[in-house]
């Protein structure tokens, strides 16, 4: 059996985005993200975090600059089913059951069915017992958890997460932050996470890029030298609080500037 392809690095060169009407969302950005790392993007609302994620996913075209993922274009990587995205909007298919929506992640990636993996993901996102239920009968938080499981079902080389835990309650959010990262870390998946939560960024990421208000520029690039797997008591440590304070200070500087 051939070995799995390695996780890709991400290189953005002179990347900018201007929407119709002249609204500049991203200043020219130069970003290099290491393969296999989890990188968090934090910044004020509307600064362009989700736009940057969509550009890397190949769902938007840049106004200038280019993006290489493992040396290939985003379009090429999408055609290879190497990229998986979980958006703020779960976008589940209303006529499919929860199980069917999660299994769809593998079908769209042209991978063989893996019922055992789907069952494992359903358990990890706390939806056991709801396998046959359709999305209309699920809460918003449950639909969001199903969307995360669907994104993980294809074992992507690049995982893009846009506020993945934003619609879930705080207790579930903490549990998902403990249970889900090992699924992508054990494969060395390259992961890019958009979040408004400083503590979530510190807990999940190996590196945090702090963005300024629109048009976004990078105001801080902060390494998170905390070992994996990360335990629930990590948030009580002095190192965790120091990193969170550093990220918060960078956010304040970016807004002030």
Helices and strands as residue ranges (DSSP letters): E 10-19, E 23-33, E 38-43, H 49-57, E 64-69, H 74-79, E 83-86, H 98-108, H 115-124, G 135-137, H 140-153, E 158-162, H 170-179, H 181-185, E 190-194, H 198-204, E 207-211, E 218-223, G 232-236, H 238-256
